[in-house]
């Protein structure tokens, strides 16, 4: 195999500026790059939450540059908030600060329509990453195709610069003393054998009915915590209210690090396909996750010893029949669950099987 390592690399930039699950899925690739260039400094170009979460945390990222809102990069492609004289000035300062700083710049941020031009403006000696048909080329690139597991996709990017793995396919996150201290302050001590439930999800199609989470938790007969962000408070309360047994709601009280500690203290997490499911898995906690079949392809767990995906085979909107398999199609707008064909019995069976290992 041709040696693709880049000589004389001291500074590496990696663009990955999106949500929690997206970042965690790219961690094995970041670890591979760091292993291939152990003396280089790896800077993640990301968001403010990445900087807070990764500060002082062991791992492949040495530092984070929190990007201002840039449409299609650190803000949605249809965002308007990155326009105007103030935004232009902020972008100019950013490019001035970063231009010429990096020897190697990697795009692990999607197809590249917006992110590849951004990366090229940094002036790195070598650029590498993904390229959809409508994206500008980089020095080294692999095709972006919609249906490919995200972890494997970004490991391909790492291989473009000579990073050939040697790391786990499943992401791993270190839980720090600060995380444990935050959990203790906010929640106190958790009982032995506790099971966590996370019933929220940004995408309504991925949300399993709250009453089913409650039914599964009751049938397991374990102490239960129900987690959620502040916008998910209502669904957390619905789960707690539907349970026959007691449950502790934890809503908006913890940082991502504190939430990692909470999940690490649990014997199991039952969740929708969300960032918190990826976070729990990254701490080593077994998970039962409810997945749409099309999402399982890109973001499902790659192993089954500790993670059990429950698969909904729904591929069309239950209300209007709109096709859900076209990655470039416009969503129909009906905010309804598409995963209702997953049963409580399925979830209980897989949860009990995993808890038998604990």
C-alpha positions as CSV (number, residue, x, y, z in Angstrom):
1,X,0.0,0.0,0.0
2,X,1.3,3.4,-0.9
3,X,2.5,5.5,2.0
4,X,0.1,8.4,2.3
5,X,1.6,10.0,5.4
6,X,2.3,13.7,5.0
7,X,5.8,14.7,6.0
8,X,6.6,17.4,8.5
9,X,3.1,17.7,10.0
10,X,3.0,19.7,13.2
11,X,-0.5,21.2,13.1
12,X,-3.7,19.3,12.1
13,X,-7.2,20.8,11.7
14,X,-10.3,18.6,11.6
15,X,-13.6,20.2,10.7
16,X,-16.5,18.5,12.5
17,X,-18.9,21.2,13.8
18,X,-22.3,19.6,14.4
19,X,-24.1,17.6,17.1
20,X,-23.1,15.3,19.9
21,X,-23.8,12.0,18.1
22,X,-22.0,13.2,15.0
23,X,-18.9,14.1,17.0
24,X,-18.8,10.7,18.8
25,X,-19.2,8.8,15.5
26,X,-16.1,10.5,14.2
27,X,-14.0,9.8,17.3
28,X,-12.4,6.6,16.1
29,X,-11.1,8.5,13.0
30,X,-9.7,11.3,15.2
31,X,-7.9,8.7,17.3
32,X,-6.5,7.1,14.1
33,X,-5.2,10.4,12.9
34,X,-3.6,11.2,16.2
35,X,-2.0,7.8,16.3
36,X,-0.5,8.3,12.8
37,X,0.8,11.8,13.8
38,X,1.5,11.5,17.5
39,X,3.8,14.6,17.6
40,X,1.3,16.9,15.9
41,X,-1.3,19.1,17.6
42,X,-4.8,18.2,16.5
43,X,-7.3,21.1,16.6
44,X,-11.0,20.5,16.2
45,X,-12.9,23.2,14.3
46,X,-16.2,22.9,15.9
47,X,-18.7,24.7,18.2
48,X,-18.7,26.2,21.7
49,X,-20.2,23.0,23.3
50,X,-17.3,21.0,21.9
51,X,-14.8,23.4,23.6
52,X,-16.6,23.0,26.9
53,X,-16.9,19.3,26.7
54,X,-13.4,18.5,25.5
55,X,-11.5,21.0,27.8
56,X,-9.2,18.9,30.0
57,X,-10.7,15.6,28.7
58,X,-8.2,12.9,27.7
59,X,-8.5,12.0,24.0
60,X,-7.2,12.8,20.6
61,X,-8.2,16.4,20.5
62,X,-5.6,18.8,21.8
63,X,-7.7,22.0,21.4
64,X,-10.9,23.4,19.9
65,X,-11.5,26.4,17.8
66,X,-15.2,27.4,18.3
67,X,-16.4,28.7,15.0
68,X,-18.8,31.6,14.7
69,X,-22.1,30.8,12.8
70,X,-21.1,30.0,9.2
71,X,-23.8,28.8,6.9
72,X,-23.5,25.1,6.0
73,X,-20.4,24.7,8.3
74,X,-21.2,25.7,11.9
75,X,-24.8,26.7,11.2
76,X,-27.6,25.1,9.1
77,X,-27.3,25.6,5.3
78,X,-30.5,27.7,5.4
79,X,-29.5,29.8,8.3
80,X,-29.7,33.6,8.0
81,X,-27.9,34.5,11.2
82,X,-24.4,34.4,9.6
83,X,-25.1,37.4,7.3
84,X,-24.4,41.1,7.8
85,X,-21.5,43.3,8.4
86,X,-20.8,42.0,11.9
87,X,-20.8,38.4,10.7
88,X,-18.5,39.3,7.7
89,X,-16.0,40.9,10.1
90,X,-16.1,37.9,12.4
91,X,-15.5,35.5,9.5
92,X,-12.6,37.7,8.3
93,X,-11.0,37.6,11.7
94,X,-11.4,33.8,11.8
95,X,-9.7,33.3,8.5
96,X,-6.9,35.7,9.4
97,X,-6.3,33.8,12.6
98,X,-6.4,30.3,10.9
99,X,-4.9,30.9,7.5
100,X,-1.6,29.2,7.1
101,X,-1.6,27.7,10.6
102,X,-2.2,24.1,9.7
103,X,0.0,21.6,7.7
104,X,-2.9,19.2,7.3
105,X,-6.7,20.0,7.2
106,X,-9.3,17.3,7.2
107,X,-13.0,17.7,6.3
108,X,-15.1,15.2,8.3
109,X,-18.3,17.3,8.0
110,X,-20.4,15.9,5.2
111,X,-20.5,16.2,1.4
112,X,-18.5,19.3,1.2
113,X,-20.7,21.8,-0.7
114,X,-20.0,24.4,2.0
115,X,-17.3,22.8,4.1
116,X,-14.8,22.2,1.3
117,X,-14.5,25.8,0.3
118,X,-14.2,26.7,3.9
119,X,-11.4,24.2,4.4
120,X,-9.5,25.3,1.3
121,X,-9.5,28.9,2.6
122,X,-7.4,27.9,5.6
123,X,-4.4,27.4,3.3
124,X,-3.1,24.1,4.7
125,X,-0.4,22.3,2.8
126,X,-2.6,19.3,2.3
127,X,-6.4,19.0,2.5
128,X,-8.4,15.8,2.6
129,X,-11.9,14.7,3.1
130,X,-15.2,14.0,1.5
131,X,-16.6,15.1,-1.8
132,X,-20.2,14.9,-3.0
133,X,-20.8,15.5,-6.8
134,X,-21.6,19.2,-6.2
135,X,-18.6,19.9,-3.9
136,X,-15.3,21.5,-4.7
137,X,-12.3,19.0,-4.7
138,X,-9.7,18.7,-2.0
139,X,-6.1,17.5,-2.5
140,X,-7.2,14.1,-1.4
141,X,-10.8,13.0,-1.3
142,X,-13.2,10.0,-1.2
143,X,-16.8,10.2,-2.6
144,X,-19.5,11.1,-0.2
145,X,-22.4,8.7,-0.5
146,X,-25.6,9.0,1.6
147,X,-25.9,5.5,2.9
148,X,-22.6,4.6,4.6
149,X,-21.9,4.2,8.3
150,X,-20.5,7.5,9.6
151,X,-17.7,5.9,11.6
152,X,-16.4,3.9,8.6
153,X,-16.9,7.0,6.4
154,X,-14.5,9.1,8.5
155,X,-12.0,6.3,9.0
156,X,-11.8,6.4,5.2
157,X,-10.9,10.1,5.4
158,X,-8.2,9.2,8.0
159,X,-6.8,6.6,5.6
160,X,-6.4,9.3,3.0
161,X,-3.5,10.7,5.1
162,X,-2.0,7.4,6.1
163,X,-3.9,6.8,9.3
164,X,-4.8,3.1,9.1
165,X,-6.7,2.5,12.3
166,X,-5.5,0.4,15.1
167,X,-8.4,1.8,17.2
168,X,-11.7,0.6,18.3
169,X,-14.6,1.0,15.9
170,X,-16.9,2.0,18.8
171,X,-16.2,5.5,20.2
172,X,-14.8,5.8,23.7
173,X,-15.1,8.8,26.0
174,X,-13.2,9.3,29.3
175,X,-15.3,10.2,32.3
176,X,-13.3,12.6,34.4
177,X,-13.2,13.4,38.1
178,X,-14.9,16.7,37.3
179,X,-17.8,14.8,35.6
180,X,-18.3,12.6,38.7
181,X,-18.2,15.7,40.9
182,X,-20.8,17.5,38.8
183,X,-23.1,14.4,38.9
184,X,-22.7,14.2,42.7
185,X,-23.6,17.9,43.2
186,X,-26.6,17.8,40.8
187,X,-28.1,14.4,41.4
188,X,-26.4,12.8,44.4
189,X,-25.7,9.2,44.7
190,X,-27.5,6.7,42.4
191,X,-28.8,3.4,43.6
192,X,-27.2,0.2,42.5
193,X,-28.6,-1.4,39.4
194,X,-30.1,1.8,38.0
195,X,-31.4,1.9,34.5
196,X,-31.6,5.1,32.4
197,X,-34.3,6.1,29.9
198,X,-33.9,8.8,27.3
199,X,-37.2,9.3,25.5
200,X,-36.4,12.5,23.5
201,X,-35.0,13.1,20.0
202,X,-34.8,16.2,17.9
203,X,-36.4,14.4,14.9
204,X,-40.0,13.4,15.7
205,X,-39.8,10.4,13.4
206,X,-37.3,8.8,15.8
207,X,-39.4,9.2,18.9
208,X,-40.8,6.0,20.4
209,X,-44.0,6.7,22.3
210,X,-43.3,7.8,25.9
211,X,-45.8,5.2,27.3
212,X,-43.7,2.4,25.9
213,X,-40.5,3.6,27.6
214,X,-42.5,3.7,30.8
215,X,-43.8,0.1,30.3
216,X,-40.4,-1.2,29.6
217,X,-38.9,0.5,32.7
218,X,-41.6,-0.9,34.9
219,X,-41.2,-4.4,33.7
220,X,-37.5,-4.4,34.4
221,X,-38.1,-3.7,38.0
222,X,-35.0,-1.6,38.5
223,X,-34.4,1.9,39.9
224,X,-34.9,4.3,37.0
225,X,-33.6,7.8,35.9
226,X,-35.2,9.5,33.0
227,X,-33.0,12.0,31.2
228,X,-33.7,14.9,28.8
229,X,-32.8,18.3,27.7
230,X,-34.9,21.3,28.8
231,X,-36.9,21.2,25.5
232,X,-37.6,17.6,26.3
233,X,-39.1,18.2,29.8
234,X,-42.6,17.4,28.7
235,X,-41.8,14.0,27.3
236,X,-39.7,13.2,30.3
237,X,-42.6,14.1,32.6
238,X,-44.9,11.9,30.4
239,X,-42.7,8.9,30.9
240,X,-42.4,9.5,34.7
241,X,-46.2,10.1,34.9
242,X,-47.0,6.9,33.0
243,X,-44.8,4.6,35.2
244,X,-46.3,2.6,38.0
245,X,-43.0,2.6,39.9
246,X,-40.9,5.6,41.0
247,X,-38.5,7.3,38.6
248,X,-36.1,10.2,39.0
249,X,-36.3,12.9,36.2
250,X,-33.0,14.6,35.3
251,X,-33.8,17.4,32.9
252,X,-31.3,20.1,31.9
253,X,-29.3,19.7,35.1
254,X,-26.1,18.3,33.7
255,X,-23.5,19.3,31.2
256,X,-22.6,16.7,28.6
257,X,-19.7,15.6,30.9
258,X,-22.0,15.2,33.9
259,X,-24.5,13.2,31.7
260,X,-21.6,11.0,30.7
261,X,-20.9,10.3,34.3
262,X,-24.6,9.5,35.0
263,X,-24.8,7.0,32.1
264,X,-21.5,5.4,33.2
265,X,-23.1,4.8,36.6
266,X,-26.1,3.0,35.0
267,X,-26.4,-0.6,34.1
268,X,-28.3,0.1,30.9
269,X,-29.7,3.0,28.8
270,X,-32.9,2.6,26.8
271,X,-33.2,5.4,24.3
272,X,-34.2,6.6,20.9
273,X,-31.5,7.1,18.2
274,X,-29.9,10.2,19.7
275,X,-26.7,11.7,20.9
276,X,-27.2,10.6,24.5
277,X,-27.4,6.9,23.3
278,X,-24.0,7.4,21.6
279,X,-22.7,9.1,24.7
280,X,-23.8,6.2,27.0
281,X,-22.3,3.7,24.6
282,X,-19.0,5.7,24.6
283,X,-18.8,5.4,28.4
284,X,-19.1,1.6,28.2
285,X,-22.7,1.4,29.2
286,X,-24.9,-1.1,27.4
287,X,-27.7,0.3,25.3
288,X,-31.1,-0.6,23.8
289,X,-31.8,1.8,21.0
290,X,-34.9,2.3,18.8
291,X,-33.8,3.0,15.2
292,X,-35.5,3.7,11.9
293,X,-33.9,1.3,9.4
294,X,-32.6,4.1,7.2
295,X,-30.8,5.7,10.2
296,X,-29.4,2.4,11.4
297,X,-27.3,2.2,8.3
298,X,-25.5,5.4,9.1
299,X,-25.5,5.7,12.9
300,X,-26.3,2.3,14.5
301,X,-23.9,0.5,16.9
302,X,-21.3,-1.5,15.0
303,X,-21.2,-4.2,17.7
304,X,-23.9,-6.3,19.4
305,X,-22.4,-7.7,22.6
306,X,-23.4,-4.6,24.6
307,X,-25.7,-2.7,22.2
308,X,-29.0,-3.9,20.8
309,X,-30.8,-1.8,18.1
310,X,-34.5,-2.3,17.8
311,X,-35.4,-1.7,14.1
312,X,-38.4,-0.1,12.7
313,X,-38.9,-1.0,9.1
314,X,-41.2,1.9,8.4
315,X,-40.0,3.7,5.2
316,X,-42.9,6.1,4.6
317,X,-44.8,8.8,6.6
318,X,-47.6,7.1,8.5
319,X,-49.8,10.2,7.8
320,X,-49.2,11.0,4.1
321,X,-47.1,8.1,2.8
322,X,-44.2,10.3,1.8
323,X,-41.0,8.3,1.0
324,X,-38.4,8.3,3.7
325,X,-35.6,6.6,1.9
326,X,-34.6,9.4,-0.5
327,X,-31.7,11.1,1.3
328,X,-32.2,14.2,-0.8
329,X,-35.9,14.3,-0.5
330,X,-37.7,17.1,1.3
331,X,-39.4,16.0,4.6
332,X,-43.2,16.0,4.5
333,X,-43.5,18.1,7.7
334,X,-45.7,15.7,9.7
335,X,-44.1,15.5,13.2
336,X,-45.2,12.0,14.0
337,X,-43.4,8.9,15.2
338,X,-42.2,6.5,12.5
339,X,-41.0,3.8,14.9
340,X,-44.3,2.7,16.4
341,X,-43.9,-0.9,15.0
342,X,-41.2,-1.6,17.6
343,X,-42.9,-3.4,20.5
344,X,-42.5,-3.2,24.3
345,X,-41.8,-7.0,24.4
346,X,-38.9,-6.6,22.0
347,X,-37.3,-3.9,24.2
348,X,-37.9,-5.9,27.4
349,X,-36.3,-9.0,25.9
350,X,-33.2,-7.2,24.8
351,X,-32.9,-5.2,28.0
352,X,-33.1,-8.3,30.2
353,X,-30.6,-10.1,28.0
354,X,-28.1,-7.2,28.4
355,X,-28.8,-6.8,32.2
356,X,-28.0,-10.5,32.6
357,X,-24.3,-9.6,31.9
358,X,-24.3,-7.0,34.7
